Amino acid sequence: MVTGVGPGWVRVDADEYRASLILTPEAIVSPWASTFEALTNADFERVRALEPAIVLLGTGARQRFPHPRVYQALIAAGIGVEVMDSGAAARTYNIIAAEGRRVAAALILP
């Protein structure tokens, strides 16, 4: 569970992360993508491999939309993608995870 979020960091339970990460109820993958501008298909393939039903893409301090071809692996697998700033994605993750759904938060930390 995300227990705190701020500029450039996120706390999961008692552990603080300052590098981008993928968070699921079962796993934490860090580091993940370095920056929004550097997102690649391979970054999203790592998310797809975790088999979520929905991905909350946190794009840093503000909401930005990557080109759909970058996350084509998710679309092809029928995985939903919601794009928001990283703080909102972290908070939304807690709600969806509490419902018992297969969710992944892919958070870019500026």
Biopython code that builds the backbone (N, CA, C, O; Angstrom):
import numpy as np
from Bio.PDB.StructureBuilder import StructureBuilder

atoms = [
    (1, "MET", "N", (0.839, -1.174, 0.000)),
    (1, "MET", "CA", (0.000, 0.000, 0.000)),
    (1, "MET", "C", (0.891, 1.247, 0.000)),
    (1, "MET", "O", (1.918, 1.290, 0.678)),
    (2, "VAL", "N", (0.486, 2.243, -0.760)),
    (2, "VAL", "CA", (1.198, 3.516, -0.784)),
    (2, "VAL", "C", (0.800, 4.280, 0.481)),
    (2, "VAL", "O", (-0.379, 4.535, 0.726)),
    (3, "THR", "N", (1.814, 4.639, 1.282)),
    (3, "THR", "CA", (1.543, 5.327, 2.546)),
    (3, "THR", "C", (1.964, 6.794, 2.510)),
    (3, "THR", "O", (1.717, 7.531, 3.464)),
    (4, "GLY", "N", (2.598, 7.223, 1.416)),
    (4, "GLY", "CA", (2.973, 8.622, 1.279)),
    (4, "GLY", "C", (3.507, 8.890, -0.109)),
    (4, "GLY", "O", (4.042, 8.000, -0.771)),
    (5, "VAL", "N", (3.354, 10.134, -0.542)),
    (5, "VAL", "CA", (3.848, 10.530, -1.859)),
    (5, "VAL", "C", (4.213, 12.007, -1.808)),
    (5, "VAL", "O", (3.534, 12.806, -1.163)),
    (6, "GLY", "N", (5.288, 12.355, -2.492)),
    (6, "GLY", "CA", (5.725, 13.740, -2.542)),
    (6, "GLY", "C", (6.562, 13.968, -3.785)),
    (6, "GLY", "O", (6.729, 13.050, -4.589)),
    (7, "PRO", "N", (7.088, 15.159, -3.959)),
    (7, "PRO", "CA", (7.880, 15.453, -5.156)),
    (7, "PRO", "C", (9.128, 14.563, -5.228)),
    (7, "PRO", "O", (10.061, 14.724, -4.441)),
    (8, "GLY", "N", (9.132, 13.639, -6.165)),
    (8, "GLY", "CA", (10.299, 12.787, -6.384)),
    (8, "GLY", "C", (10.405, 11.568, -5.492)),
    (8, "GLY", "O", (11.438, 10.898, -5.503)),
    (9, "TRP", "N", (9.368, 11.254, -4.713)),
    (9, "TRP", "CA", (9.415, 10.069, -3.868)),
    (9, "TRP", "C", (8.013, 9.492, -3.657)),
    (9, "TRP", "O", (6.995, 10.168, -3.800)),
    (10, "VAL", "N", (8.023, 8.217, -3.314)),
    (10, "VAL", "CA", (6.794, 7.534, -2.925)),
    (10, "VAL", "C", (7.170, 6.550, -1.817)),
    (10, "VAL", "O", (8.229, 5.925, -1.868)),
    (11, "ARG", "N", (6.307, 6.418, -0.829)),
    (11, "ARG", "CA", (6.537, 5.466, 0.253)),
    (11, "ARG", "C", (5.544, 4.328, 0.104)),
    (11, "ARG", "O", (4.338, 4.553, 0.000)),
    (12, "VAL", "N", (6.055, 3.108, 0.094)),
    (12, "VAL", "CA", (5.234, 1.910, 0.039)),
    (12, "VAL", "C", (5.444, 1.202, 1.368)),
    (12, "VAL", "O", (6.546, 0.750, 1.678)),
    (13, "ASP", "N", (4.374, 1.112, 2.146)),
    (13, "ASP", "CA", (4.468, 0.661, 3.535)),
    (13, "ASP", "C", (5.508, 1.538, 4.231)),
    (13, "ASP", "O", (5.285, 2.744, 4.342)),
    (14, "ALA", "N", (6.625, 0.998, 4.702)),
    (14, "ALA", "CA", (7.629, 1.811, 5.395)),
    (14, "ALA", "C", (8.827, 2.148, 4.520)),
    (14, "ALA", "O", (9.728, 2.860, 4.963)),
    (15, "ASP", "N", (8.856, 1.648, 3.276)),
    (15, "ASP", "CA", (10.016, 1.838, 2.395)),
    (15, "ASP", "C", (9.789, 3.012, 1.445)),
    (15, "ASP", "O", (8.744, 3.115, 0.804)),
    (16, "GLU", "N", (10.786, 3.896, 1.366)),
    (16, "GLU", "CA", (10.698, 5.060, 0.489)),
    (16, "GLU", "C", (11.479, 4.801, -0.802)),
    (16, "GLU", "O", (12.601, 4.294, -0.771)),
    (17, "TYR", "N", (10.874, 5.154, -1.924)),
    (17, "TYR", "CA", (11.493, 4.993, -3.245)),
    (17, "TYR", "C", (11.674, 6.363, -3.877)),
    (17, "TYR", "O", (10.792, 7.220, -3.812)),
    (18, "ARG", "N", (12.841, 6.549, -4.492)),
    (18, "ARG", "CA", (13.149, 7.801, -5.183)),
    (18, "ARG", "C", (13.497, 7.552, -6.648)),
    (18, "ARG", "O", (14.020, 8.433, -7.331)),
    (19, "ALA", "N", (13.208, 6.364, -7.114)),
    (19, "ALA", "CA", (13.388, 6.007, -8.519)),
    (19, "ALA", "C", (12.053, 5.484, -9.029)),
    (19, "ALA", "O", (11.259, 4.943, -8.260)),
    (20, "SER", "N", (11.810, 5.642, -10.302)),
    (20, "SER", "CA", (10.558, 5.173, -10.907)),
    (20, "SER", "C", (10.378, 3.688, -10.629)),
    (20, "SER", "O", (11.349, 2.937, -10.533)),
    (21, "LEU", "N", (9.125, 3.277, -10.502)),
    (21, "LEU", "CA", (8.853, 1.893, -10.135)),
    (21, "LEU", "C", (7.517, 1.423, -10.671)),
    (21, "LEU", "O", (6.665, 2.211, -11.082)),
    (22, "ILE", "N", (7.367, 0.104, -10.652)),
    (22, "ILE", "CA", (6.090, -0.547, -10.933)),
    (22, "ILE", "C", (5.651, -1.174, -9.618)),
    (22, "ILE", "O", (6.427, -1.866, -8.960)),
    (23, "LEU", "N", (4.418, -0.930, -9.247)),
    (23, "LEU", "CA", (3.883, -1.435, -8.001)),
    (23, "LEU", "C", (2.644, -2.272, -8.282)),
    (23, "LEU", "O", (1.711, -1.811, -8.939)),
    (24, "THR", "N", (2.639, -3.500, -7.782)),
    (24, "THR", "CA", (1.445, -4.346, -7.816)),
    (24, "THR", "C", (1.219, -4.843, -6.390)),
    (24, "THR", "O", (2.099, -4.689, -5.543)),
    (25, "PRO", "N", (0.067, -5.430, -6.110)),
    (25, "PRO", "CA", (-0.131, -5.975, -4.765)),
    (25, "PRO", "C", (0.887, -7.070, -4.405)),
    (25, "PRO", "O", (1.126, -7.325, -3.225)),
    (26, "GLU", "N", (1.478, -7.710, -5.406)),
    (26, "GLU", "CA", (2.417, -8.799, -5.166)),
    (26, "GLU", "C", (3.882, -8.427, -5.333)),
    (26, "GLU", "O", (4.748, -9.154, -4.846)),
    (27, "ALA", "N", (4.194, -7.312, -6.008)),
    (27, "ALA", "CA", (5.584, -7.041, -6.362)),
    (27, "ALA", "C", (5.865, -5.548, -6.479)),
    (27, "ALA", "O", (4.975, -4.737, -6.733)),
    (28, "ILE", "N", (7.135, -5.221, -6.284)),
    (28, "ILE", "CA", (7.645, -3.882, -6.562)),
    (28, "ILE", "C", (8.845, -4.070, -7.481)),
    (28, "ILE", "O", (9.783, -4.797, -7.154)),
    (29, "VAL", "N", (8.805, -3.408, -8.632)),
    (29, "VAL", "CA", (9.895, -3.471, -9.602)),
    (29, "VAL", "C", (10.514, -2.083, -9.677)),
    (29, "VAL", "O", (9.872, -1.132, -10.123)),
    (30, "SER", "N", (11.769, -1.974, -9.238)),
    (30, "SER", "CA", (12.451, -0.685, -9.252)),
    (30, "SER", "C", (13.942, -0.931, -9.459)),
    (30, "SER", "O", (14.511, -1.821, -8.826)),
    (31, "PRO", "N", (14.570, -0.174, -10.314)),
    (31, "PRO", "CA", (14.019, 0.959, -11.047)),
    (31, "PRO", "C", (13.223, 0.503, -12.262)),
    (31, "PRO", "O", (13.342, -0.632, -12.724)),
    (32, "TRP", "N", (12.405, 1.426, -12.765)),
    (32, "TRP", "CA", (11.614, 1.169, -13.963)),
    (32, "TRP", "C", (12.085, 2.137, -15.026)),
    (32, "TRP", "O", (13.274, 2.123, -15.346)),
    (33, "ALA", "N", (11.254, 2.959, -15.584)),
    (33, "ALA", "CA", (11.625, 3.921, -16.633)),
    (33, "ALA", "C", (12.327, 5.117, -15.994)),
    (33, "ALA", "O", (11.996, 5.513, -14.876)),
    (34, "SER", "N", (13.279, 5.681, -16.694)),
    (34, "SER", "CA", (14.029, 6.800, -16.106)),
    (34, "SER", "C", (13.266, 8.122, -16.174)),
    (34, "SER", "O", (13.235, 8.867, -15.194)),
    (35, "THR", "N", (12.650, 8.423, -17.320)),
    (35, "THR", "CA", (11.904, 9.666, -17.494)),
    (35, "THR", "C", (10.714, 9.420, -18.414)),
    (35, "THR", "O", (10.653, 8.399, -19.100)),
    (36, "PHE", "N", (9.780, 10.345, -18.426)),
    (36, "PHE", "CA", (8.649, 10.257, -19.331)),
    (36, "PHE", "C", (9.122, 10.236, -20.783)),
    (36, "PHE", "O", (8.650, 9.433, -21.588)),
    (37, "GLU", "N", (10.054, 11.122, -21.104)),
    (37, "GLU", "CA", (10.535, 11.249, -22.480)),
    (37, "GLU", "C", (11.253, 9.989, -22.965)),
    (37, "GLU", "O", (11.323, 9.741, -24.169)),
    (38, "ALA", "N", (11.778, 9.202, -22.047)),
    (38, "ALA", "CA", (12.543, 8.006, -22.416)),
    (38, "ALA", "C", (11.703, 6.726, -22.414)),
    (38, "ALA", "O", (12.258, 5.644, -22.606)),
    (39, "LEU", "N", (10.382, 6.810, -22.204)),
    (39, "LEU", "CA", (9.538, 5.606, -22.186)),
    (39, "LEU", "C", (9.663, 4.841, -23.497)),
    (39, "LEU", "O", (9.666, 5.428, -24.579)),
    (40, "THR", "N", (9.768, 3.512, -23.378)),
    (40, "THR", "CA", (9.889, 2.651, -24.548)),
    (40, "THR", "C", (8.906, 1.492, -24.455)),
    (40, "THR", "O", (8.287, 1.262, -23.416)),
    (41, "ASN", "N", (8.777, 0.782, -25.544)),
    (41, "ASN", "CA", (7.953, -0.423, -25.567)),
    (41, "ASN", "C", (8.451, -1.423, -24.523)),
    (41, "ASN", "O", (7.649, -2.097, -23.877)),
    (42, "ALA", "N", (9.767, -1.519, -24.359)),
    (42, "ALA", "CA", (10.339, -2.465, -23.398)),
    (42, "ALA", "C", (9.894, -2.136, -21.968)),
    (42, "ALA", "O", (9.671, -3.045, -21.168)),
    (43, "ASP", "N", (9.764, -0.853, -21.643)),
    (43, "ASP", "CA", (9.282, -0.470, -20.316)),
    (43, "ASP", "C", (7.886, -1.015, -20.070)),
    (43, "ASP", "O", (7.596, -1.519, -18.986)),
    (44, "PHE", "N", (7.027, -0.917, -21.064)),
    (44, "PHE", "CA", (5.659, -1.398, -20.904)),
    (44, "PHE", "C", (5.558, -2.907, -21.027)),
    (44, "PHE", "O", (4.609, -3.501, -20.515)),
    (45, "GLU", "N", (6.498, -3.532, -21.685)),
    (45, "GLU", "CA", (6.543, -4.997, -21.727)),
    (45, "GLU", "C", (6.813, -5.526, -20.315)),
    (45, "GLU", "O", (6.275, -6.564, -19.926)),
    (46, "ARG", "N", (7.633, -4.824, -19.559)),
    (46, "ARG", "CA", (7.886, -5.220, -18.166)),
    (46, "ARG", "C", (6.607, -5.128, -17.337)),
    (46, "ARG", "O", (6.371, -5.967, -16.469)),
    (47, "VAL", "N", (5.790, -4.123, -17.596)),
    (47, "VAL", "CA", (4.505, -3.993, -16.900)),
    (47, "VAL", "C", (3.572, -5.113, -17.322)),
    (47, "VAL", "O", (2.936, -5.738, -16.474)),
    (48, "ARG", "N", (3.480, -5.377, -18.621)),
    (48, "ARG", "CA", (2.593, -6.426, -19.141)),
    (48, "ARG", "C", (2.923, -7.779, -18.547)),
    (48, "ARG", "O", (2.022, -8.573, -18.276)),
    (49, "ALA", "N", (4.197, -8.054, -18.341)),
    (49, "ALA", "CA", (4.628, -9.348, -17.803)),
    (49, "ALA", "C", (4.072, -9.616, -16.403)),
    (49, "ALA", "O", (4.010, -10.768, -15.973)),
    (50, "LEU", "N", (3.675, -8.576, -15.700)),
    (50, "LEU", "CA", (3.093, -8.735, -14.361)),
    (50, "LEU", "C", (1.609, -9.087, -14.409)),
    (50, "LEU", "O", (1.011, -9.370, -13.371)),
    (51, "GLU", "N", (1.014, -9.074, -15.587)),
    (51, "GLU", "CA", (-0.364, -9.491, -15.858)),
    (51, "GLU", "C", (-1.436, -8.715, -15.087)),
    (51, "GLU", "O", (-2.324, -9.322, -14.489)),
    (52, "PRO", "N", (-1.362, -7.381, -15.095)),
    (52, "PRO", "CA", (-2.449, -6.624, -14.457)),
    (52, "PRO", "C", (-3.667, -6.557, -15.373)),
    (52, "PRO", "O", (-3.565, -6.799, -16.575)),
    (53, "ALA", "N", (-4.803, -6.232, -14.802)),
    (53, "ALA", "CA", (-5.998, -5.970, -15.608)),
    (53, "ALA", "C", (-6.046, -4.496, -15.998)),
    (53, "ALA", "O", (-6.613, -4.133, -17.029)),
    (54, "ILE", "N", (-5.440, -3.647, -15.156)),
    (54, "ILE", "CA", (-5.405, -2.204, -15.405)),
    (54, "ILE", "C", (-4.046, -1.662, -14.963)),
    (54, "ILE", "O", (-3.468, -2.107, -13.971)),
    (55, "VAL", "N", (-3.565, -0.704, -15.718)),
    (55, "VAL", "CA", (-2.311, -0.024, -15.388)),
    (55, "VAL", "C", (-2.616, 1.449, -15.160)),
    (55, "VAL", "O", (-3.254, 2.102, -15.986)),
    (56, "LEU", "N", (-2.154, 1.953, -14.038)),
    (56, "LEU", "CA", (-2.237, 3.374, -13.723)),
    (56, "LEU", "C", (-0.861, 3.948, -14.017)),
    (56, "LEU", "O", (0.091, 3.709, -13.273)),
    (57, "LEU", "N", (-0.757, 4.702, -15.100)),
    (57, "LEU", "CA", (0.515, 5.280, -15.497)),
    (57, "LEU", "C", (0.641, 6.658, -14.875)),
    (57, "LEU", "O", (-0.093, 7.579, -15.232)),
    (58, "GLY", "N", (1.570, 6.795, -13.946)),
    (58, "GLY", "CA", (1.855, 8.078, -13.322)),
    (58, "GLY", "C", (3.000, 8.744, -14.057)),
    (58, "GLY", "O", (4.118, 8.228, -14.067)),
    (59, "THR", "N", (2.733, 9.884, -14.673)),
    (59, "THR", "CA", (3.699, 10.497, -15.589)),
    (59, "THR", "C", (4.551, 11.591, -14.941)),
    (59, "THR", "O", (5.069, 12.463, -15.639)),
    (60, "GLY", "N", (4.697, 11.554, -13.635)),
    (60, "GLY", "CA", (5.509, 12.553, -12.958)),
    (60, "GLY", "C", (4.651, 13.601, -12.284)),
    (60, "GLY", "O", (3.535, 13.318, -11.851)),
    (61, "ALA", "N", (5.171, 14.808, -12.197)),
    (61, "ALA", "CA", (4.492, 15.893, -11.487)),
    (61, "ALA", "C", (3.224, 16.372, -12.186)),
    (61, "ALA", "O", (2.347, 16.963, -11.556)),
    (62, "ARG", "N", (3.130, 16.115, -13.494)),
    (62, "ARG", "CA", (1.921, 16.520, -14.216)),
    (62, "ARG", "C", (1.498, 15.414, -15.176)),
    (62, "ARG", "O", (2.304, 14.568, -15.562)),
    (63, "GLN", "N", (0.243, 15.434, -15.547)),
    (63, "GLN", "CA", (-0.305, 14.438, -16.462)),
    (63, "GLN", "C", (0.177, 14.735, -17.880)),
    (63, "GLN", "O", (0.023, 15.844, -18.391)),
    (64, "ARG", "N", (0.761, 13.715, -18.495)),
    (64, "ARG", "CA", (1.177, 13.802, -19.898)),
    (64, "ARG", "C", (0.832, 12.472, -20.550)),
    (64, "ARG", "O", (0.875, 11.426, -19.902)),
    (65, "PHE", "N", (0.491, 12.512, -21.825)),
    (65, "PHE", "CA", (0.058, 11.303, -22.514)),
    (65, "PHE", "C", (1.129, 10.813, -23.478)),
    (65, "PHE", "O", (1.483, 11.520, -24.421)),
    (66, "PRO", "N", (1.650, 9.603, -23.250)),
    (66, "PRO", "CA", (2.602, 9.050, -24.216)),
    (66, "PRO", "C", (1.862, 8.620, -25.479)),
    (66, "PRO", "O", (0.650, 8.408, -25.459)),
    (67, "HIS", "N", (2.596, 8.496, -26.563)),
    (67, "HIS", "CA", (1.990, 8.011, -27.807)),
    (67, "HIS", "C", (1.539, 6.567, -27.590)),
    (67, "HIS", "O", (2.288, 5.791, -26.998)),
    (68, "PRO", "N", (0.346, 6.176, -28.044)),
    (68, "PRO", "CA", (-0.152, 4.808, -27.838)),
    (68, "PRO", "C", (0.780, 3.711, -28.360)),
    (68, "PRO", "O", (0.747, 2.593, -27.847)),
    (69, "ARG", "N", (1.593, 3.997, -29.347)),
    (69, "ARG", "CA", (2.480, 2.938, -29.847)),
    (69, "ARG", "C", (3.502, 2.507, -28.788)),
    (69, "ARG", "O", (4.019, 1.392, -28.838)),
    (70, "VAL", "N", (3.790, 3.399, -27.826)),
    (70, "VAL", "CA", (4.761, 3.056, -26.783)),
    (70, "VAL", "C", (4.198, 1.987, -25.844)),
    (70, "VAL", "O", (4.943, 1.130, -25.369)),
    (71, "TYR", "N", (2.897, 2.030, -25.574)),
    (71, "TYR", "CA", (2.308, 1.027, -24.680)),
    (71, "TYR", "C", (1.419, 0.037, -25.441)),
    (71, "TYR", "O", (0.458, -0.489, -24.881)),
    (72, "GLN", "N", (1.733, -0.210, -26.689)),
    (72, "GLN", "CA", (0.989, -1.128, -27.541)),
    (72, "GLN", "C", (0.905, -2.531, -26.943)),
    (72, "GLN", "O", (-0.102, -3.215, -27.129)),
    (73, "ALA", "N", (1.942, -2.974, -26.230)),
    (73, "ALA", "CA", (1.921, -4.313, -25.618)),
    (73, "ALA", "C", (0.759, -4.447, -24.641)),
    (73, "ALA", "O", (0.162, -5.519, -24.537)),
    (74, "LEU", "N", (0.435, -3.386, -23.933)),
    (74, "LEU", "CA", (-0.687, -3.427, -22.993)),
    (74, "LEU", "C", (-2.015, -3.471, -23.740)),
    (74, "LEU", "O", (-2.904, -4.253, -23.402)),
    (75, "ILE", "N", (-2.139, -2.634, -24.747)),
    (75, "ILE", "CA", (-3.374, -2.589, -25.540)),
    (75, "ILE", "C", (-3.631, -3.949, -26.195)),
    (75, "ILE", "O", (-4.749, -4.464, -26.153)),
    (76, "ALA", "N", (-2.594, -4.520, -26.795)),
    (76, "ALA", "CA", (-2.731, -5.810, -27.476)),
    (76, "ALA", "C", (-3.135, -6.923, -26.508)),
    (76, "ALA", "O", (-3.803, -7.878, -26.904)),
    (77, "ALA", "N", (-2.736, -6.802, -25.259)),
    (77, "ALA", "CA", (-3.073, -7.815, -24.253)),
    (77, "ALA", "C", (-4.425, -7.546, -23.586)),
    (77, "ALA", "O", (-4.835, -8.301, -22.705)),
    (78, "GLY", "N", (-5.121, -6.482, -23.995)),
    (78, "GLY", "CA", (-6.424, -6.161, -23.421)),
    (78, "GLY", "C", (-6.338, -5.557, -22.028)),
    (78, "GLY", "O", (-7.286, -5.647, -21.248)),
    (79, "ILE", "N", (-5.201, -4.942, -21.716)),
    (79, "ILE", "CA", (-4.990, -4.335, -20.409)),
    (79, "ILE", "C", (-5.367, -2.855, -20.491)),
    (79, "ILE", "O", (-4.899, -2.138, -21.375)),
    (80, "GLY", "N", (-6.207, -2.411, -19.576)),
    (80, "GLY", "CA", (-6.616, -1.015, -19.545)),
    (80, "GLY", "C", (-5.488, -0.123, -19.063)),
    (80, "GLY", "O", (-4.689, -0.520, -18.215)),
    (81, "VAL", "N", (-5.427, 1.089, -19.610)),
    (81, "VAL", "CA", (-4.390, 2.052, -19.239)),
    (81, "VAL", "C", (-5.055, 3.379, -18.880)),
    (81, "VAL", "O", (-5.808, 3.941, -19.675)),
    (82, "GLU", "N", (-4.773, 3.868, -17.687)),
    (82, "GLU", "CA", (-5.235, 5.177, -17.243)),
    (82, "GLU", "C", (-4.009, 6.035, -16.981)),
    (82, "GLU", "O", (-3.081, 5.595, -16.302)),
    (83, "VAL", "N", (-3.990, 7.247, -17.508)),
    (83, "VAL", "CA", (-2.840, 8.136, -17.392)),
    (83, "VAL", "C", (-3.197, 9.296, -16.472)),
    (83, "VAL", "O", (-4.239, 9.931, -16.632)),
    (84, "MET", "N", (-2.314, 9.565, -15.500)),
    (84, "MET", "CA", (-2.509, 10.671, -14.555)),
    (84, "MET", "C", (-1.162, 11.064, -13.977)),
    (84, "MET", "O", (-0.160, 10.404, -14.250)),
    (85, "ASP", "N", (-1.119, 12.123, -13.185)),
    (85, "ASP", "CA", (0.149, 12.449, -12.544)),
    (85, "ASP", "C", (0.477, 11.355, -11.528)),
    (85, "ASP", "O", (-0.411, 10.610, -11.113)),
    (86, "SER", "N", (1.740, 11.254, -11.128)),
    (86, "SER", "CA", (2.169, 10.133, -10.285)),
    (86, "SER", "C", (1.510, 10.127, -8.907)),
    (86, "SER", "O", (1.220, 9.056, -8.374)),
    (87, "GLY", "N", (1.269, 11.294, -8.324)),
    (87, "GLY", "CA", (0.581, 11.338, -7.037)),
    (87, "GLY", "C", (-0.824, 10.773, -7.119)),
    (87, "GLY", "O", (-1.234, 9.985, -6.267)),
    (88, "ALA", "N", (-1.557, 11.172, -8.138)),
    (88, "ALA", "CA", (-2.917, 10.664, -8.334)),
    (88, "ALA", "C", (-2.905, 9.173, -8.615)),
    (88, "ALA", "O", (-3.768, 8.446, -8.122)),
    (89, "ALA", "N", (-1.944, 8.703, -9.397)),
    (89, "ALA", "CA", (-1.846, 7.282, -9.705)),
    (89, "ALA", "C", (-1.579, 6.471, -8.442)),
    (89, "ALA", "O", (-2.152, 5.396, -8.263)),
    (90, "ALA", "N", (-0.713, 6.977, -7.564)),
    (90, "ALA", "CA", (-0.404, 6.279, -6.319)),
    (90, "ALA", "C", (-1.640, 6.193, -5.421)),
    (90, "ALA", "O", (-1.911, 5.144, -4.836)),
    (91, "ARG", "N", (-2.377, 7.277, -5.314)),
    (91, "ARG", "CA", (-3.582, 7.270, -4.478)),
    (91, "ARG", "C", (-4.664, 6.362, -5.075)),
    (91, "ARG", "O", (-5.334, 5.631, -4.346)),
    (92, "THR", "N", (-4.830, 6.408, -6.383)),
    (92, "THR", "CA", (-5.830, 5.572, -7.052)),
    (92, "THR", "C", (-5.463, 4.098, -6.934)),
    (92, "THR", "O", (-6.337, 3.242, -6.795)),
    (93, "TYR", "N", (-4.165, 3.809, -6.990)),
    (93, "TYR", "CA", (-3.689, 2.426, -6.815)),
    (93, "TYR", "C", (-4.225, 1.847, -5.507)),
    (93, "TYR", "O", (-4.736, 0.727, -5.496)),
    (94, "ASN", "N", (-4.119, 2.588, -4.413)),
    (94, "ASN", "CA", (-4.589, 2.081, -3.123)),
    (94, "ASN", "C", (-6.054, 1.686, -3.167)),
    (94, "ASN", "O", (-6.435, 0.651, -2.619)),
    (95, "ILE", "N", (-6.870, 2.492, -3.808)),
    (95, "ILE", "CA", (-8.307, 2.208, -3.882)),
    (95, "ILE", "C", (-8.574, 0.946, -4.683)),
    (95, "ILE", "O", (-9.327, 0.076, -4.245)),
    (96, "ILE", "N", (-7.961, 0.842, -5.850)),
    (96, "ILE", "CA", (-8.212, -0.315, -6.720)),
    (96, "ILE", "C", (-7.620, -1.586, -6.125)),
    (96, "ILE", "O", (-8.232, -2.650, -6.212)),
    (97, "ALA", "N", (-6.439, -1.490, -5.520)),
    (97, "ALA", "CA", (-5.837, -2.664, -4.884)),
    (97, "ALA", "C", (-6.693, -3.142, -3.710)),
    (97, "ALA", "O", (-6.827, -4.346, -3.491)),
    (98, "ALA", "N", (-7.271, -2.206, -2.955)),
    (98, "ALA", "CA", (-8.129, -2.571, -1.819)),
    (98, "ALA", "C", (-9.379, -3.318, -2.275)),
    (98, "ALA", "O", (-9.965, -4.083, -1.508)),
    (99, "GLU", "N", (-9.786, -3.094, -3.525)),
    (99, "GLU", "CA", (-10.939, -3.811, -4.081)),
    (99, "GLU", "C", (-10.562, -5.226, -4.507)),
    (99, "GLU", "O", (-11.432, -6.001, -4.905)),
    (100, "GLY", "N", (-9.273, -5.573, -4.428)),
    (100, "GLY", "CA", (-8.825, -6.909, -4.805)),
    (100, "GLY", "C", (-8.618, -7.078, -6.302)),
    (100, "GLY", "O", (-8.525, -8.204, -6.791)),
    (101, "ARG", "N", (-8.546, -5.980, -7.031)),
    (101, "ARG", "CA", (-8.378, -6.062, -8.486)),
    (101, "ARG", "C", (-6.905, -6.168, -8.852)),
    (101, "ARG", "O", (-6.035, -5.750, -8.088)),
    (102, "ARG", "N", (-6.634, -6.727, -10.020)),
    (102, "ARG", "CA", (-5.262, -6.875, -10.527)),
    (102, "ARG", "C", (-4.827, -5.543, -11.131)),
    (102, "ARG", "O", (-5.117, -5.255, -12.292)),
    (103, "VAL", "N", (-4.138, -4.747, -10.346)),
    (103, "VAL", "CA", (-3.750, -3.400, -10.752)),
    (103, "VAL", "C", (-2.238, -3.255, -10.660)),
    (103, "VAL", "O", (-1.586, -3.872, -9.818)),
    (104, "ALA", "N", (-1.700, -2.431, -11.543)),
    (104, "ALA", "CA", (-0.293, -2.054, -11.467)),
    (104, "ALA", "C", (-0.219, -0.541, -11.575)),
    (104, "ALA", "O", (-0.881, 0.064, -12.418)),
    (105, "ALA", "N", (0.587, 0.064, -10.720)),
    (105, "ALA", "CA", (0.892, 1.484, -10.832)),
    (105, "ALA", "C", (2.307, 1.584, -11.385)),
    (105, "ALA", "O", (3.258, 1.122, -10.754)),
    (106, "ALA", "N", (2.445, 2.175, -12.540)),
    (106, "ALA", "CA", (3.755, 2.408, -13.159)),
    (106, "ALA", "C", (4.046, 3.897, -12.955)),
    (106, "ALA", "O", (3.499, 4.754, -13.650)),
    (107, "LEU", "N", (4.914, 4.180, -11.991)),
    (107, "LEU", "CA", (5.101, 5.554, -11.531)),
    (107, "LEU", "C", (6.451, 6.109, -11.943)),
    (107, "LEU", "O", (7.496, 5.545, -11.617)),
    (108, "ILE", "N", (6.417, 7.222, -12.663)),
    (108, "ILE", "CA", (7.633, 7.954, -12.978)),
    (108, "ILE", "C", (7.802, 8.990, -11.882)),
    (108, "ILE", "O", (6.916, 9.812, -11.649)),
    (109, "LEU", "N", (8.935, 8.944, -11.215)),
    (109, "LEU", "CA", (9.222, 9.891, -10.155)),
    (109, "LEU", "C", (10.215, 10.915, -10.661)),
    (109, "LEU", "O", (11.335, 10.566, -11.034)),
    (110, "PRO", "N", (9.812, 12.193, -10.678)),
    (110, "PRO", "CA", (10.689, 13.217, -11.249)),
    (110, "PRO", "C", (11.952, 13.434, -10.422)),
    (110, "PRO", "O", (12.788, 14.265, -10.778)),
]
sb = StructureBuilder()
sb.init_structure("model")
sb.init_model(0)
sb.init_chain("A")
sb.init_seg("    ")
for serial, (resi, resn, name, xyz) in enumerate(atoms, 1):
    if name == "N":
        sb.init_residue(resn, " ", resi, " ")
    sb.init_atom(name, np.array(xyz, "f"), 0.0, 1.0, " ", f" {name:<3s}", serial, name[0])
structure = sb.get_structure()
